[in-house]
Amino acid sequence: MRHPLYPNLNMIEPKYTPQLGASAVRLLGEGKSFSAVGRALGVHRDTIKNWGKR
């Protein structure tokens, strides 16, 4: 299922992968917001927050 506003965003949570996690951590370290990182990686911002809890 695709998000209506962000067509490249997959609504089904993508599986956590080390390279995705590493790039998310790097972008967050640069001061980007969760939603900005999510759009850059094509995942939802809550997905990234969930990764952090794992």
N, C-alpha and C positions, 0 to 999 in steps of 0.2 A: 504494500500500500504506500502510495506517495503522498507527501505533504502538499496541500494545495498551493501554498505560497512559495515553498522552497522545493522545487521539483527534484533536486539532487539529494534531498534529505530522506533517508529511509526511516519510516515510522517504526518498523520492526527493529528492536534494538540490535545493532550489529554486535557480534561477539568481540569481546576485548582481545586485542592483539598487542604484543609488546611494542611494535613500532607505532601503532596508533596511540597507545598510552604515552609513549616517550614524546611524540610530537605534541600531544595535548599538554603534558607537563611543561614542555619547552615554551609553548605559546602562552600558557598561564603564567609562567615565570616572567615573560616579557610584559606582563601587565594586561594581557587581553582578558576580556570577560568570558564567562562560560559560554554565553550564547555566540560570541564571536568565534571562539575556538570550535564550537559545535558546527557553525556554518562552514568554517574552513575545512573541517574534517568530514562534513556530511553526516554528522550524527546530532542527536538532540542534546541540549545542554544538560538535561537531567541525566542522560546516559553517562556523560562524563562524570557527573557528581556520583552516580551509582558506582562507576569504576573506582572512584576514590575510596568507597566504603569497602570494597572487596579486598 
